[in-house]
Amino acid sequence: MPKKQALLQEILTRIKVEDLPDNIRDIAEAIGIEATIKLVKLCGGQSAYIPKMESCILKVKGRMIYEEFKANRSRTVYSDLARKYDYSEPHLRTIVAAEARA
């Protein structure tokens, strides 16, 4: 087995973007060959759902909103934050309440 692993490692060090299947070349160009190989090892043969950026940043955005809310408890803080983060004021109030409970 160690010989097979060594051979695989040698092969992997020689991979170029143009050696990859068409459906992952864009990924390799965006994140690099090494990261693409890690992704293939982790998810190879599976269908993987990649969420939109908004889904990835929701929790951080909520924490930021709450931190700004706590720092600026003025009468206009909800409307100011709603404008800044492009949310309705009722939705922003929901986020602040949820963060306060967390």
C-alpha positions in Angstrom: 0.0 0.0 0.0 2.7 2.5 0.7 4.0 2.2 -2.9 0.6 2.9 -4.2 0.3 6.0 -2.0 3.7 7.2 -3.0 2.8 6.8 -6.7 -0.5 8.6 -6.2 1.3 11.5 -4.5 3.7 11.7 -7.4 0.8 11.7 -9.9 -1.0 14.4 -7.9 2.1 16.7 -7.8 2.1 16.6 -11.6 -1.6 17.4 -12.2 -2.3 20.6 -14.2 -5.6 22.3 -14.6 -6.0 21.1 -18.2 -5.6 17.5 -16.9 -8.8 17.8 -14.9 -12.3 16.9 -16.1 -14.1 19.9 -17.6 -16.6 20.2 -14.7 -14.0 21.0 -12.1 -11.5 23.1 -14.1 -13.3 26.4 -13.1 -13.0 25.3 -9.4 -9.3 24.5 -9.8 -8.7 27.9 -11.5 -10.6 29.7 -8.6 -9.1 27.9 -5.6 -6.0 26.2 -7.0 -5.0 22.6 -7.8 -4.1 21.7 -4.2 -7.5 22.8 -2.8 -9.3 21.1 -5.7 -7.5 17.8 -5.0 -8.6 18.1 -1.3 -12.2 18.7 -2.4 -12.1 15.7 -4.7 -10.7 13.5 -2.0 -13.5 14.7 0.4 -16.4 14.7 -2.0 -15.3 12.7 -5.0 -18.3 10.9 -6.7 -20.9 12.9 -4.7 -23.2 15.7 -5.7 -22.3 18.6 -3.5 -24.5 21.6 -2.9 -22.6 24.8 -2.5 -24.7 27.5 -0.8 -24.8 31.1 -1.9 -22.5 33.6 -0.2 -25.5 35.1 1.8 -26.0 31.7 3.5 -22.4 31.6 4.5 -22.3 35.0 6.1 -25.7 35.1 7.8 -24.4 34.3 11.3 -21.5 36.7 11.2 -23.8 39.4 9.8 -26.3 38.8 12.7 -23.5 39.1 15.3 -22.3 42.3 13.7 -25.8 43.8 13.7 -26.2 42.9 17.4 -22.8 44.3 18.3 -23.6 47.6 16.6 -27.1 47.6 18.2 -25.6 47.2 21.7 -23.1 49.9 21.1 -25.6 52.5 19.7 -28.9 52.1 21.6 -30.4 55.3 20.2 -33.9 55.8 18.9 -32.8 55.5 15.3 -30.5 52.5 15.6 -33.0 50.1 14.1 -33.7 52.2 11.1 -30.0 53.1 10.6 -29.0 49.4 10.8 -31.8 48.3 8.6 -30.6 50.7 5.9 -27.0 49.8 6.4 -27.6 46.0 6.1 -30.4 46.3 3.5 -33.1 44.7 5.7 -36.5 45.8 6.7 -36.8 47.3 10.2 -39.0 44.4 11.4 -36.6 41.8 10.1 -33.7 43.6 11.7 -35.6 43.7 15.0 -36.0 39.9 14.7 -32.3 39.4 14.1 -31.5 41.6 17.2 -33.9 39.6 19.4 -32.5 36.3 18.2 -28.9 37.4 18.8 -29.9 38.6 22.3 -31.2 35.2 23.1 -28.2 33.4 21.7 
